[in-house]
């Protein structure tokens, strides 16, 4: 329970995950959470701890990660952004800060979460965008992938797309939308769900690309879902092109769902 003398704040965060071992704090200190909490604590001159909406894996990027904290000192909201960013690496930046009700919880209050995957289809691997996009050297059939994706919409047991180390209480999630669009040499995949299991999007990507490259028919996705076994699905796809777009909440919390960094992956 929050101290009644403190103010709860929600903050939006963007980061390039390439150099970090994911979000969650680890003894080695090479995580996004370690850097963010160190910067916030430096700015506040007090120990600050945070809780985020979604823990990202090593190499995964975030556009509008949301976190909350109970501020140990009084500062103007945007001062938390500008002041803390002074102490953050160049590939991590707070984007906004808003005061919220004491019952707001970055993870538990979320109504859903969104991810995007950026993929280069080319005979040659990426260079300038290395780490920022996935890669397929095989031509992809968008209609086949969209047909397969449609079979994933709704409430399902996603055990076949769940990493062995996943700690979620239940594998049953509701997939609300999957969008697949080609823009020049790049494919944009969008995923919107109630919540995601560990490695779920990367495992979905592996299966969708197996369909798109002609290795599997679209109906194979039904078999994978029904199996409820990780062994039935395709290998986990690399994290390079995966972006946590962010969570969304009830309108009463007035949490921003976008920021200027959003244009990078639209």
Backbone bond lengths (Angstrom), bond angles and torsions (degrees), N, CA, C in turn:
res aa  C-N    CA-C-N  psi(-1)  N-CA   C-N-CA  omega(-1)  CA-C   N-CA-C  phi
1 X - - - 1.471 - - 1.522 109.14 -
2 X 1.336 115.80 137.84 1.458 120.30 -178.42 1.528 110.91 -69.85
3 X 1.313 116.38 145.84 1.449 122.62 174.15 1.523 107.93 -65.00
4 X 1.340 120.03 127.20 1.466 121.05 -178.15 1.514 113.19 -62.66
5 X 1.319 118.02 -14.93 1.469 120.83 179.22 1.532 111.94 -87.17
6 X 1.311 117.43 -6.48 1.457 120.51 -179.45 1.516 110.69 -103.16
7 X 1.320 115.84 164.04 1.457 122.51 177.34 1.514 109.09 -111.54
8 X 1.319 116.70 130.61 1.467 119.96 177.63 1.528 108.89 -82.86
9 X 1.308 115.36 133.09 1.455 122.53 179.58 1.515 109.84 -122.78
10 X 1.331 115.73 143.13 1.465 121.70 169.36 1.514 107.09 -108.10
11 X 1.329 116.38 138.72 1.462 121.67 -179.45 1.517 109.87 -130.71
12 X 1.327 115.90 145.46 1.458 122.08 175.31 1.518 109.89 -103.55
13 X 1.330 115.65 140.48 1.455 120.76 -173.01 1.518 110.75 -136.08
14 X 1.324 116.30 137.03 1.461 122.17 172.48 1.523 108.13 -117.14
15 X 1.335 116.24 144.20 1.454 118.52 176.05 1.521 111.42 -158.24
16 X 1.309 113.83 152.40 1.459 121.83 171.21 1.522 106.30 -95.04
17 X 1.323 116.38 117.72 1.459 119.54 -170.53 1.514 115.85 -83.91
18 X 1.321 118.02 -1.26 1.461 121.85 -172.23 1.525 113.72 -53.70
19 X 1.312 117.39 -41.31 1.467 121.14 -173.20 1.523 113.92 -89.05
20 X 1.338 117.77 1.22 1.457 119.62 -170.50 1.529 112.94 -121.35
21 X 1.324 114.37 156.73 1.461 121.21 179.86 1.531 109.73 -90.30
22 X 1.327 115.99 46.30 1.447 120.34 179.17 1.514 112.52 86.52
23 X 1.343 115.36 -173.03 1.458 121.04 -178.24 1.517 112.26 -77.43
24 X 1.328 117.12 -52.36 1.452 122.20 -164.50 1.516 113.50 -67.06
25 X 1.339 114.97 134.38 1.461 122.48 -177.92 1.529 111.96 -54.32
26 X 1.343 115.38 139.36 1.454 122.70 177.80 1.526 108.57 -136.55
27 X 1.325 117.86 159.18 1.465 120.63 -177.70 1.525 113.98 -55.39
28 X 1.322 117.83 -33.41 1.460 120.23 -178.43 1.512 114.37 -70.99
29 X 1.335 117.38 -18.86 1.456 121.19 176.85 1.508 116.16 82.41
30 X 1.339 118.24 2.53 1.466 119.84 -177.28 1.527 111.28 -94.54
31 X 1.322 115.48 50.73 1.462 119.75 176.92 1.523 109.28 -124.84
32 X 1.310 115.08 161.81 1.465 119.93 179.26 1.525 110.03 -64.35
33 X 1.317 117.16 -43.29 1.463 120.04 -179.45 1.527 111.68 -59.18
34 X 1.324 117.25 -41.31 1.464 120.30 178.83 1.526 110.98 -58.87
35 X 1.318 116.80 -45.35 1.466 120.10 -179.20 1.526 111.66 -68.52
36 X 1.321 116.71 -41.71 1.463 119.97 -177.75 1.529 110.82 -65.87
37 X 1.307 117.13 -45.57 1.466 119.57 -178.68 1.528 111.35 -67.91
38 X 1.324 116.93 -34.29 1.466 119.60 176.68 1.523 110.68 -65.21
39 X 1.337 116.65 -41.30 1.464 120.51 179.98 1.525 111.34 -67.84
40 X 1.316 117.20 -45.14 1.462 120.75 178.61 1.527 110.76 -61.95
41 X 1.307 116.56 -40.46 1.461 120.76 -179.70 1.530 111.27 -67.41
42 X 1.326 115.96 -37.60 1.466 120.08 177.25 1.520 110.32 -63.77
43 X 1.338 116.18 -43.84 1.461 120.14 -179.99 1.525 111.15 -65.11
44 X 1.331 117.01 -43.02 1.461 120.79 -176.31 1.522 113.27 -81.78
45 X 1.343 116.16 -14.21 1.467 121.05 -174.74 1.524 110.60 58.68
46 X 1.312 115.66 27.29 1.470 123.96 176.49 1.527 107.67 -145.74
47 X 1.310 116.69 158.13 1.465 120.40 176.25 1.524 109.67 -68.01
48 X 1.346 116.55 126.62 1.459 122.27 179.25 1.523 108.70 -122.63
49 X 1.318 116.48 131.81 1.466 121.56 175.34 1.521 108.53 -119.09
50 X 1.319 116.37 153.68 1.466 121.24 -175.59 1.525 110.58 -132.19
51 X 1.312 114.60 163.72 1.461 122.02 171.89 1.514 107.36 -135.09
52 X 1.343 117.14 131.14 1.467 120.83 -173.38 1.524 111.85 -104.39
53 X 1.333 115.13 167.21 1.466 121.60 -179.23 1.513 112.59 -76.62
54 X 1.331 117.33 -33.49 1.458 120.75 -176.79 1.511 110.83 -154.42
55 X 1.337 116.99 124.85 1.461 120.52 -179.90 1.521 109.51 -78.51
56 X 1.310 116.22 118.74 1.463 120.31 178.54 1.525 110.31 -91.98
57 X 1.334 115.27 150.42 1.465 121.64 -179.34 1.522 110.84 -82.64
58 X 1.305 115.87 172.63 1.459 122.02 175.47 1.523 110.16 -55.70
59 X 1.334 116.08 131.68 1.450 121.07 177.06 1.514 115.21 85.27
60 X 1.333 118.24 -8.83 1.472 121.41 -179.91 1.518 109.09 -86.36
61 X 1.331 115.75 139.34 1.458 122.20 -178.19 1.530 110.61 -97.93
62 X 1.322 116.47 165.77 1.465 120.61 176.49 1.518 109.85 -136.01
63 X 1.319 115.25 138.29 1.460 121.54 176.42 1.518 110.50 -96.17
64 X 1.322 116.56 -48.43 1.465 120.67 -177.30 1.530 110.04 -139.84
65 X 1.330 115.23 56.09 1.459 119.77 172.52 1.533 107.68 -59.23
66 X 1.314 117.28 137.90 1.462 121.26 178.97 1.522 108.55 -113.86
67 X 1.330 114.97 135.51 1.452 120.46 176.30 1.524 108.39 -136.00
68 X 1.309 115.21 161.06 1.464 118.14 174.63 1.518 109.84 -130.78
69 X 1.329 114.30 157.21 1.452 121.77 177.37 1.518 108.30 -149.27
70 X 1.306 115.30 158.06 1.461 121.67 172.57 1.517 106.62 -102.48
71 X 1.316 115.35 106.60 1.463 121.47 -170.49 1.526 111.47 -64.93
72 X 1.328 117.25 124.69 1.464 120.25 179.67 1.524 113.28 -81.52
73 X 1.350 116.51 -10.07 1.467 121.96 178.32 1.526 108.13 -138.69
74 X 1.316 116.03 158.67 1.462 120.66 179.23 1.528 110.15 -91.76
75 X 1.318 115.37 122.94 1.459 122.31 176.53 1.527 107.57 -142.78
76 X 1.315 117.49 155.26 1.455 120.53 173.54 1.529 108.81 -63.39
77 X 1.339 118.14 144.51 1.469 119.49 -176.22 1.522 114.17 -51.95
78 X 1.331 118.10 -49.37 1.463 117.72 -175.82 1.522 112.05 -72.53
79 X 1.333 117.03 -18.11 1.466 119.03 175.10 1.521 110.56 -64.61
80 X 1.349 116.81 -32.36 1.460 119.84 175.84 1.525 110.90 -62.72
81 X 1.330 116.14 -35.36 1.469 120.44 -179.72 1.523 110.62 -71.58
82 X 1.323 115.70 -58.59 1.469 119.61 -175.84 1.528 111.70 -65.67
83 X 1.319 116.14 -41.40 1.457 119.47 -177.70 1.516 112.96 -67.19
84 X 1.323 117.04 -43.12 1.470 120.26 -178.65 1.514 112.17 -73.45
85 X 1.334 117.32 -33.55 1.466 119.88 179.75 1.528 112.39 -61.93
86 X 1.318 117.07 -23.66 1.476 120.42 176.69 1.522 111.01 -59.80
87 X 1.318 117.08 -27.95 1.457 121.30 -173.71 1.531 113.15 -105.17
88 X 1.325 116.88 5.48 1.463 120.60 -178.49 1.524 111.42 -99.18
89 X 1.333 117.99 151.13 1.470 120.74 173.06 1.530 109.94 -60.62
90 X 1.321 116.32 161.46 1.462 120.60 -175.32 1.520 113.43 -65.75
91 X 1.338 117.19 -20.79 1.460 119.40 -178.09 1.529 113.12 -97.24
92 X 1.346 116.76 14.46 1.467 122.98 173.47 1.525 107.24 -134.43
93 X 1.335 117.86 130.58 1.456 119.67 179.33 1.524 111.74 -150.75
94 X 1.331 116.01 129.55 1.456 120.55 169.85 1.519 108.26 -68.21
95 X 1.322 116.94 142.99 1.456 122.10 -175.70 1.528 113.15 -111.28
96 X 1.321 117.07 -33.27 1.464 120.67 -178.50 1.525 109.28 -159.45
97 X 1.320 115.99 165.22 1.455 122.21 177.59 1.522 108.32 -148.74
98 X 1.322 117.55 130.85 1.470 121.19 178.33 1.526 109.03 -135.99
99 X 1.342 116.86 139.46 1.467 119.93 172.37 1.528 108.83 -68.16
100 X 1.320 116.62 142.89 1.463 121.39 -179.63 1.515 109.92 -134.15
101 X 1.341 114.78 164.22 1.456 120.41 177.32 1.525 110.29 -64.05
102 X 1.310 115.97 155.73 1.459 120.33 -175.74 1.522 112.84 -65.91
103 X 1.351 117.33 -17.36 1.464 119.28 179.24 1.526 112.77 -89.76
104 X 1.339 117.23 1.03 1.464 119.51 177.05 1.518 109.82 -72.54
105 X 1.331 115.35 135.77 1.465 121.74 178.47 1.526 106.88 -136.33
106 X 1.329 116.58 120.64 1.467 120.33 -173.46 1.516 112.36 -53.76
107 X 1.326 118.03 -38.49 1.463 120.49 -178.11 1.529 112.18 -91.08
108 X 1.317 116.92 -52.57 1.462 120.14 -171.73 1.526 113.80 -73.49
109 X 1.334 117.50 -23.51 1.470 120.13 179.85 1.521 112.77 -84.67
110 X 1.315 118.00 -9.86 1.466 120.99 -176.96 1.525 111.25 -66.89
111 X 1.325 115.90 133.42 1.463 121.63 176.24 1.522 111.16 -85.81
112 X 1.305 116.63 -21.82 1.456 121.80 179.90 1.514 110.22 -176.10
113 X 1.330 114.80 175.01 1.456 120.96 -179.04 1.522 109.64 -140.30
114 X 1.318 115.72 153.62 1.460 120.74 -177.89 1.530 110.27 -129.26
115 X 1.322 114.24 138.69 1.465 122.05 173.96 1.522 108.88 -126.51
116 X 1.319 114.79 155.06 1.461 120.44 169.51 1.522 108.45 -132.19
117 X 1.330 114.05 149.12 1.463 119.45 175.10 1.516 107.89 -124.89
118 X 1.329 116.57 127.04 1.461 123.32 179.09 1.524 108.32 -103.99
119 X 1.335 115.83 124.85 1.467 121.16 -174.05 1.521 110.91 -129.09
120 X 1.310 116.97 130.46 1.458 122.66 173.60 1.522 109.42 -91.87
121 X 1.327 116.75 125.44 1.467 121.27 171.98 1.522 107.44 -103.13
122 X 1.313 115.88 111.08 1.457 120.68 -174.49 1.520 109.39 -161.80
123 X 1.327 115.82 150.73 1.462 119.74 175.56 1.519 111.44 -68.69
124 X 1.340 116.59 -18.54 1.458 122.18 -176.58 1.528 109.42 -117.13
125 X 1.311 117.33 138.63 1.461 121.74 -178.55 1.526 111.13 -64.62
126 X 1.335 117.71 157.88 1.465 120.70 178.83 1.524 111.68 -69.49
127 X 1.317 115.41 154.21 1.456 121.25 177.13 1.530 109.97 -126.35
128 X 1.343 117.56 -67.05 1.460 120.43 179.73 1.521 111.74 -59.97
129 X 1.332 116.32 -36.44 1.455 120.43 -175.97 1.526 112.68 -99.23
130 X 1.317 116.88 18.50 1.460 120.34 -179.77 1.529 109.76 -57.69
131 X 1.315 116.02 134.78 1.458 121.58 -177.38 1.512 113.90 86.42
132 X 1.340 116.11 -16.89 1.467 120.34 -177.25 1.516 112.76 -107.25
133 X 1.327 117.75 -5.64 1.463 120.34 176.84 1.520 109.14 -149.86
134 X 1.327 114.76 153.60 1.451 119.77 172.13 1.513 109.21 -81.48
135 X 1.329 117.04 -179.59 1.470 120.50 -175.40 1.511 110.48 -147.15
136 X 1.327 114.80 135.13 1.462 121.96 170.61 1.520 108.05 -130.87
137 X 1.337 116.83 124.57 1.466 119.30 177.22 1.523 110.98 -87.98
138 X 1.339 116.40 -6.49 1.460 120.79 178.71 1.527 110.39 -94.19
139 X 1.331 118.54 141.98 1.468 121.04 173.68 1.524 109.70 -61.68
140 X 1.330 116.51 145.90 1.455 121.35 -176.16 1.525 110.91 -119.57
141 X 1.314 116.00 142.28 1.461 123.72 179.54 1.527 108.17 -98.80
142 X 1.325 115.76 105.64 1.454 120.13 -177.16 1.514 113.20 -64.02
143 X 1.319 118.14 -40.47 1.463 120.61 -179.43 1.524 111.16 -63.11
144 X 1.319 117.32 -40.81 1.467 120.73 179.01 1.531 110.33 -64.52
145 X 1.324 116.90 -41.58 1.465 119.75 179.54 1.517 111.32 -66.96
146 X 1.335 117.28 -39.48 1.464 119.51 178.43 1.528 111.26 -66.67
147 X 1.325 117.57 -35.89 1.459 120.85 176.56 1.531 110.27 -64.48
148 X 1.318 116.35 -42.22 1.466 120.15 177.49 1.526 110.91 -65.67
149 X 1.324 116.55 -41.84 1.465 121.05 -178.51 1.524 111.43 -62.98
150 X 1.321 117.04 -36.08 1.465 120.63 -179.48 1.520 111.49 -59.94
151 X 1.309 117.31 -28.03 1.469 121.94 -179.40 1.524 111.75 -74.85
152 X 1.322 117.07 -11.89 1.457 121.74 -179.64 1.526 112.82 -94.75
153 X 1.331 117.41 -9.49 1.456 121.40 -177.37 1.527 110.08 -72.70
154 X 1.324 115.65 139.19 1.455 121.63 179.61 1.518 111.60 109.36
155 X 1.315 114.89 -172.72 1.470 120.31 179.48 1.524 110.08 -85.87
156 X 1.330 115.53 124.90 1.468 120.82 -178.58 1.526 109.89 -142.52
157 X 1.309 114.85 160.24 1.449 121.88 166.15 1.531 106.32 -84.97
158 X 1.336 116.31 110.93 1.461 121.48 -175.56 1.528 112.50 -96.95
159 X 1.340 116.79 31.31 1.467 119.99 -178.69 1.518 112.81 -57.17
160 X 1.319 118.27 -31.94 1.467 121.42 -179.08 1.525 112.13 -68.00
161 X 1.329 116.45 -15.29 1.463 121.00 -177.91 1.523 111.11 -113.77
162 X 1.316 116.00 20.91 1.465 122.34 -173.43 1.524 110.53 -109.59
163 X 1.327 116.52 131.15 1.461 120.33 177.13 1.523 109.88 -68.42
164 X 1.328 116.39 151.67 1.465 121.30 -177.90 1.524 111.67 -60.39
165 X 1.347 117.06 -32.31 1.460 120.56 -177.04 1.532 113.05 -88.59
166 X 1.326 118.03 6.81 1.466 121.95 -179.05 1.526 110.41 -60.05
167 X 1.342 116.13 134.42 1.458 121.30 -177.80 1.520 112.87 -106.93
168 X 1.329 118.24 9.09 1.464 120.83 -179.98 1.523 110.58 -62.32
169 X 1.320 116.16 142.71 1.464 120.85 -177.81 1.520 112.00 -66.74
170 X 1.344 116.86 -31.57 1.467 120.63 -178.39 1.524 109.87 -140.95
171 X 1.347 117.43 142.47 1.459 120.89 176.37 1.524 112.84 -84.13
172 X 1.314 117.40 -0.92 1.466 121.48 -177.89 1.527 109.37 -85.21
173 X 1.320 115.99 118.81 1.457 122.81 179.82 1.525 108.62 -135.09
174 X 1.323 116.20 162.04 1.460 121.35 178.08 1.523 109.77 -109.93
175 X 1.325 115.75 115.12 1.464 121.31 176.36 1.524 107.50 -87.93
176 X 1.312 116.56 117.38 1.465 120.94 -174.65 1.523 112.92 -91.68
177 X 1.302 116.66 -33.12 1.466 118.97 -179.78 1.519 110.37 -162.49
178 X 1.336 115.42 145.14 1.466 122.74 169.53 1.519 106.58 -133.46
179 X 1.315 116.55 124.55 1.457 120.94 178.11 1.525 108.80 -115.14
180 X 1.326 116.28 142.85 1.468 121.78 -179.77 1.528 107.18 -136.73
181 X 1.306 116.14 119.17 1.467 120.17 -174.66 1.530 110.21 -141.00
182 X 1.326 116.23 133.36 1.463 121.66 175.62 1.520 109.33 -93.70
183 X 1.328 116.24 132.25 1.466 122.02 176.19 1.527 107.14 -131.62
184 X 1.309 115.06 97.42 1.448 118.80 -174.68 1.518 109.90 64.03
185 X 1.325 116.86 -127.95 1.462 121.36 -179.69 1.523 112.49 -84.85
186 X 1.334 117.24 -0.80 1.463 120.56 -174.63 1.524 111.57 -110.92
187 X 1.314 114.54 140.66 1.452 122.17 173.15 1.522 108.94 -106.58
188 X 1.338 115.15 135.10 1.462 121.54 177.14 1.527 108.55 -112.78
189 X 1.318 116.41 119.37 1.455 122.66 177.93 1.531 107.81 -109.82
190 X 1.322 117.36 128.55 1.456 121.17 178.14 1.522 110.70 -117.78
191 X 1.327 116.78 137.77 1.466 122.58 -179.29 1.527 109.37 -129.32
192 X 1.314 116.08 129.19 1.462 122.44 178.94 1.525 107.25 -129.66
193 X 1.338 117.06 120.67 1.464 120.48 -177.63 1.519 110.71 -147.26
194 X 1.322 114.61 166.11 1.467 120.14 177.35 1.524 110.17 -61.25
195 X 1.303 116.41 -37.88 1.459 123.86 177.13 1.523 107.22 -168.54
196 X 1.329 116.34 167.85 1.460 121.43 -178.61 1.519 110.02 -127.92
197 X 1.322 115.14 145.45 1.452 122.04 174.72 1.531 109.90 -83.13
198 X 1.313 115.96 166.57 1.463 120.90 178.99 1.542 109.97 -61.59
199 X 1.316 116.71 124.65 1.468 124.71 -179.77 1.538 112.70 68.70
200 X 1.314 118.35 10.98 1.468 120.45 -174.00 1.532 112.48 -60.05
201 X 1.324 117.54 -47.39 1.466 119.39 -177.57 1.529 110.12 -66.49
202 X 1.309 117.94 -41.17 1.466 120.63 -180.00 1.529 111.03 -65.19
203 X 1.327 116.93 -34.45 1.465 120.03 177.14 1.529 111.42 -74.18
204 X 1.317 116.79 -35.73 1.466 120.37 173.40 1.527 110.32 -62.53
205 X 1.331 116.05 -42.60 1.457 119.93 179.32 1.525 110.87 -60.96
206 X 1.307 117.53 -42.19 1.461 119.88 178.81 1.508 111.73 -58.49
207 X 1.332 116.86 -40.74 1.466 120.56 -179.63 1.523 111.89 -73.56
208 X 1.323 117.41 -41.50 1.464 119.65 179.16 1.529 111.37 -63.21
209 X 1.312 116.94 -37.10 1.462 119.35 179.17 1.522 111.52 -74.04
210 X 1.330 117.03 -29.22 1.464 119.53 174.00 1.526 109.87 -62.95
211 X 1.326 116.47 -36.37 1.469 121.50 176.35 1.528 110.20 -73.77
212 X 1.325 116.00 -46.77 1.466 120.02 -176.61 1.511 113.64 -62.85
213 X 1.327 117.38 -30.00 1.466 121.07 -179.45 1.524 112.15 -88.70
214 X 1.319 117.28 -0.75 1.464 121.09 176.91 1.515 114.92 88.29
215 X 1.326 117.77 3.59 1.467 119.79 179.55 1.522 111.75 -71.81
216 X 1.351 115.95 -29.06 1.460 121.62 -178.95 1.528 109.39 -136.34
217 X 1.338 118.31 150.96 1.462 120.90 175.02 1.533 109.86 -81.09
218 X 1.326 118.93 159.61 1.468 120.84 -179.84 1.527 113.11 -55.96
219 X 1.346 117.72 -37.03 1.454 120.85 -178.78 1.509 114.45 -64.44
220 X 1.318 117.22 -16.02 1.471 121.23 178.12 1.522 111.49 -59.13
221 X 1.342 116.84 -29.11 1.460 120.71 179.96 1.530 110.66 -59.22
222 X 1.327 117.69 -36.32 1.463 120.50 177.48 1.529 110.68 -61.02
223 X 1.312 116.56 -40.13 1.463 120.82 179.73 1.532 110.82 -65.83
224 X 1.326 115.52 -40.86 1.462 120.03 -179.92 1.528 110.20 -63.59
225 X 1.328 116.75 -46.65 1.464 120.51 178.58 1.525 111.09 -58.92
226 X 1.333 115.77 -47.48 1.464 121.04 -175.56 1.526 112.26 -65.12
227 X 1.329 116.95 -29.68 1.465 120.63 -177.73 1.526 112.82 -66.69
228 X 1.322 116.17 -31.65 1.472 121.56 -177.92 1.529 110.93 51.81
229 X 1.313 114.28 39.56 1.463 120.71 -178.90 1.522 109.37 -141.36
230 X 1.301 116.03 131.55 1.470 120.59 179.75 1.532 111.01 -59.57
231 X 1.315 117.60 -29.53 1.461 121.73 -177.90 1.527 112.17 -66.59
232 X 1.330 117.41 -19.19 1.461 120.77 -178.06 1.527 112.68 -80.90
233 X 1.323 117.40 -16.87 1.464 121.63 -173.66 1.523 111.96 -97.13
234 X 1.313 115.76 173.62 1.463 122.42 177.89 1.531 110.02 -74.50
235 X 1.336 117.61 165.48 1.463 120.62 176.95 1.529 111.95 -60.87
236 X 1.309 115.46 153.78 1.461 121.82 177.99 1.523 110.17 -63.66
237 X 1.336 116.95 129.97 1.453 121.02 -179.32 1.530 109.70 -81.15
238 X 1.356 118.57 153.05 1.465 120.71 -178.24 1.529 113.23 -58.97
239 X 1.331 115.67 155.27 1.466 121.99 -178.21 1.522 112.91 -79.32
240 X 1.325 117.48 -13.63 1.467 121.20 -167.97 1.530 115.11 -47.15
241 X 1.306 118.40 -45.65 1.466 121.01 -173.97 1.508 114.72 -97.57
242 X 1.333 117.82 14.09 1.460 120.96 -174.97 1.526 110.93 -93.93
243 X 1.336 115.09 129.20 1.456 122.63 -179.25 1.530 109.51 -125.19
244 X 1.322 116.96 126.15 1.456 121.08 170.39 1.517 106.46 -80.55
245 X 1.323 116.34 103.33 1.464 120.32 -178.50 1.517 110.02 -65.81
246 X 1.334 116.32 -38.84 1.452 120.06 176.11 1.510 112.52 137.40
247 X 1.335 116.34 171.37 1.454 121.94 177.89 1.529 110.12 -90.83
248 X 1.323 115.59 172.40 1.461 120.12 170.24 1.516 109.21 -137.44
249 X 1.350 115.04 154.16 1.454 122.05 -168.42 1.520 111.41 -134.30
250 X 1.319 115.09 171.08 1.457 121.25 171.84 1.525 108.77 -57.87
251 X 1.324 116.02 141.88 1.466 121.13 -175.06 1.526 112.67 -60.00
252 X 1.323 117.71 -23.78 1.471 119.48 -177.08 1.520 112.36 -64.04
253 X 1.323 117.51 -21.60 1.459 119.92 179.41 1.528 112.44 -82.31
254 X 1.337 117.15 -17.74 1.475 122.52 178.42 1.537 111.80 54.03
255 X 1.320 115.95 46.30 1.469 120.86 179.06 1.528 109.70 -88.44
256 X 1.324 119.57 124.95 1.467 121.07 177.94 1.525 111.48 -59.13
257 X 1.330 116.15 134.86 1.463 120.58 179.02 1.519 112.45 -102.46
258 X 1.324 116.61 3.57 1.461 119.16 178.99 1.523 109.36 -151.03
259 X 1.320 114.92 168.31 1.459 122.74 175.31 1.524 106.94 -157.54
260 X 1.321 119.69 172.92 1.466 120.26 -177.41 1.526 114.07 -55.76
261 X 1.342 117.63 -29.16 1.464 120.47 -179.38 1.526 111.47 -66.49
262 X 1.340 117.51 -17.67 1.448 121.04 -177.98 1.530 111.96 -61.04
263 X 1.332 116.94 -29.47 1.462 120.49 -178.81 1.533 112.43 -64.16
264 X 1.323 116.08 -20.50 1.469 119.82 -179.53 1.519 112.05 -62.90
265 X 1.322 116.87 -32.93 1.457 119.42 -170.06 1.528 112.94 -121.40
266 X 1.326 118.86 6.84 1.462 121.14 179.86 1.520 110.06 -61.27
